[in-house]
Amino acid sequence: MSILVNKDTKLLVQGITGRDGRFHAGRMKEYGTNIVAGTSPGKGGQVVDGVPVFDTVAEAVKKTGANTSIIFVPAAFAADAILEASYAGIELVIAISEGVPIQDMIRVTAIIQRNGTKLIGPNCPGLITPDEALVGILPGMIFKKGNIGLMSRSGTLTYEVVNMLTMSDMGQSTVVGIGGDPVAGLYYIDLLEMYENDPETEAVVLIGEIGGDAEEQAAEYIAKHMTKPVVSFIAGQTAPPGKRMGHAGAIISSGSGTAEEKIKAFAKANVPVAKEPSEIPGLLKEKLAKINA
Amino acid sequence: MKIHEYQAKEIFKKYGLPVPNDVLCHSVEEVEKAMAKKDGMVVVKAQVLVGGRGKAGGVKLAKSKQEAIDAASQILGMDIKGLTVEKILLADAVDIEKEFYVGLINDRNTKSVTLMASAEGGVEIEEVAKNTPELIHKFPIDPLNGLLDFQAREIGMQLFGDVKLARKAAGILQKLYTLFVETDATIAEINPLVLTPDHKIWAIDGKMNFDDNALYRQPKIEAMREADEDELKEIDAHEKGLSYVKLDGNIGCMVNGAGLAMATMDMIKLYGGEPANFLDIGGSSNPQKVVDAMNILISDKNVNAVMINIFGGITRCDDVARGLIEALDTIQSDMPIVVRLSGTNADEGLALLKEKGLPTVQTMSEAAKKAIELSQVQKS
């Protein structure tokens, strides 16, 4: 099982002839991801690293049966690329592109919702189901197959935590980088529901950060609906208000979106919050021991 | 990106919103000249990029030319929350019967532009939101339809309770929505929106912020940017592919990745230190980025120790170490540094750094403790 991507994923790489697209397509393929096609308008007919390139997503889907797409195009063209995938019938789109304007994402999310397309990102590292499919720019070698689900708004902080989990012999079911933008696709609650229903996932790690109130909403959802244990970490306790901390969405505005509020919400929902990332494996073990006792 | 009230009002006027006549002045002499052409009352308003001007005495009503000059000489040069007032706006005063609030934001939860409206205008809306949230009405706008006529009228009706006024207000709300979307704004606020005794509606104050990610297609907006010293450093860093925010502490941080950079700052604080900055150098092992980052940290006079925290993923730690060594050789600074490397090929990377005599550690907590220790040695 696992969530969202697995051995049956047939991946299309949008922007496969660009520097990043080509590089990461190679790495994903090396990991064992089933890449069936790439697109690049005007470059149809080429072959990149053994992968056939098409001019349009519609053509690629028709010829190869691609069901998932990953987008590496520059930010200014990302909205159009997501919509092209959505209208071509792709079920799950992962947008890696960083710097997409908020108004573009507002329009895009409204349209793809109507089309029934799932989106992860933009401005995200993608996702991985270890030993089955790597769909993103995550470093595959630090992951290990197992039963911990993890979702995060950040990239390297995710790797940091995954590395600790792997070294503590706690493998992962699926790890999802949901991205650092204020308006994005699938978010905590959507994924919590998937993890709850995934027989392979035993516990979930939620890595949050300042900005917005998605963590507070997740806390409420966890208290109401989750039977599996969840532990968390919130980055940005020392961040000043009104400043964007790298991620477009990581900003405390008008006094809301602080780490303090989020930590309080998790405490209320009985979700332990690690004081530093290295505490996460221990907190998970405690929670799991309680369940199995 | 933030802009001044007078700049927001320029945009408002361009989109046909009712804004009282105003003149921007930089000196008392300019005020004197401007007042020669005016009869009636004016409001003298400090133009600074922080809220709370009124409370700080930066907004004054003047009933005559002399009062305007007096107010201007008091406000120009005034310090408001650390910012010096260099510009003032002279705006024609209007009679106020009632004050309202209308504002647009991008709402993360509904993934839409959301209109907020309240009959409690004129005060700080954050206060209203905190204490009496029920007094703020929220309307998510469908991006595929925009703000439809009947919706705008309904909101107008809720605010003004009068059909004629509701129609007038509807036009204002729709124009505000159009300018919000067309300028890639993140906030467009009229506070207060004023109703006069003769039933005219005026936008008395305006606030606008913009999406940094969209500035590439908004050259006119970007040209309005007035950055202070700290922001100039942030913009300069951005142009070098770095993401930097200055804080007030003394331990400089250099990290790859925004989330990890925030976690690093938090860790320094957790162990009793004070982080000097947020600094994300991104994902490559490019030595030039490290050189640029190091120069930014050194230029902050408060910084007396630096913690470098890198998680090597696709870029392996040994490559990162080689980049660091090359960069540090170029800079030739005696700034005490601790390097923490973890991830792919961490052992090889750490060995390379040790050979160079750099203090290295393997965990974030050790790095934070060591950085604090180094900064204290420097102090004494």
Chai-1 contact restraints between the chains, C-beta under 6 A:
chainA,res_idxA,chainB,res_idxB,connection_type,confidence,min_distance_angstrom,max_distance_angstrom,comment,restraint_id
A,G99,B,N213,contact,1.0,0.0,6.0,A-B,restraint_1
A,P101,B,D184,contact,1.0,0.0,6.0,A-B,restraint_2
A,P101,B,D211,contact,1.0,0.0,6.0,A-B,restraint_3
A,P101,B,N213,contact,1.0,0.0,6.0,A-B,restraint_4
A,P101,B,A214,contact,1.0,0.0,6.0,A-B,restraint_5
A,I102,B,N106,contact,1.0,0.0,6.0,A-B,restraint_6
A,I102,B,D211,contact,1.0,0.0,6.0,A-B,restraint_7
A,Q103,B,V181,contact,1.0,0.0,6.0,A-B,restraint_8
A,Q103,B,D184,contact,1.0,0.0,6.0,A-B,restraint_9
A,I106,B,K111,contact,1.0,0.0,6.0,A-B,restraint_10
A,I106,B,S112,contact,1.0,0.0,6.0,A-B,restraint_11
A,I106,B,P143,contact,1.0,0.0,6.0,A-B,restraint_12
A,R107,B,P143,contact,1.0,0.0,6.0,A-B,restraint_13
A,T109,B,K111,contact,1.0,0.0,6.0,A-B,restraint_14
A,A110,B,P143,contact,1.0,0.0,6.0,A-B,restraint_15
A,A110,B,L144,contact,1.0,0.0,6.0,A-B,restraint_16
A,P139,B,G313,contact,1.0,0.0,6.0,A-B,restraint_17
A,P139,B,I314,contact,1.0,0.0,6.0,A-B,restraint_18
A,S154,B,G259,contact,1.0,0.0,6.0,A-B,restraint_19
A,G155,B,G257,contact,1.0,0.0,6.0,A-B,restraint_20
A,T156,B,N256,contact,1.0,0.0,6.0,A-B,restraint_21
A,T156,B,G257,contact,1.0,0.0,6.0,A-B,restraint_22
A,T156,B,L260,contact,1.0,0.0,6.0,A-B,restraint_23
A,T156,B,F311,contact,1.0,0.0,6.0,A-B,restraint_24
A,L157,B,G259,contact,1.0,0.0,6.0,A-B,restraint_25
A,L157,B,L260,contact,1.0,0.0,6.0,A-B,restraint_26
A,L157,B,A263,contact,1.0,0.0,6.0,A-B,restraint_27
A,Y159,B,F311,contact,1.0,0.0,6.0,A-B,restraint_28
A,Y159,B,G313,contact,1.0,0.0,6.0,A-B,restraint_29
A,E160,B,L260,contact,1.0,0.0,6.0,A-B,restraint_30
A,E160,B,F311,contact,1.0,0.0,6.0,A-B,restraint_31
A,P182,B,R108,contact,1.0,0.0,6.0,A-B,restraint_32
A,V183,B,K111,contact,1.0,0.0,6.0,A-B,restraint_33
A,E209,B,G259,contact,1.0,0.0,6.0,A-B,restraint_34
A,G212,B,R108,contact,1.0,0.0,6.0,A-B,restraint_35
A,A235,B,G259,contact,1.0,0.0,6.0,A-B,restraint_36
A,A235,B,M262,contact,1.0,0.0,6.0,A-B,restraint_37
A,A235,B,A263,contact,1.0,0.0,6.0,A-B,restraint_38
A,G236,B,M262,contact,1.0,0.0,6.0,A-B,restraint_39
A,Q237,B,D266,contact,1.0,0.0,6.0,A-B,restraint_40
A,T238,B,M265,contact,1.0,0.0,6.0,A-B,restraint_41
A,T238,B,D266,contact,1.0,0.0,6.0,A-B,restraint_42
A,T238,B,K269,contact,1.0,0.0,6.0,A-B,restraint_43
A,T238,B,P275,contact,1.0,0.0,6.0,A-B,restraint_44
A,K243,B,V245,contact,1.0,0.0,6.0,A-B,restraint_45
A,M245,B,M262,contact,1.0,0.0,6.0,A-B,restraint_46
A,M245,B,F278,contact,1.0,0.0,6.0,A-B,restraint_47
A,G246,B,S243,contact,1.0,0.0,6.0,A-B,restraint_48
A,G246,B,A258,contact,1.0,0.0,6.0,A-B,restraint_49
A,G246,B,D280,contact,1.0,0.0,6.0,A-B,restraint_50
A,H247,B,A258,contact,1.0,0.0,6.0,A-B,restraint_51
A,A248,B,N213,contact,1.0,0.0,6.0,A-B,restraint_52
A,S254,B,E126,contact,1.0,0.0,6.0,A-B,restraint_53
A,E276,B,M267,contact,1.0,0.0,6.0,A-B,restraint_54
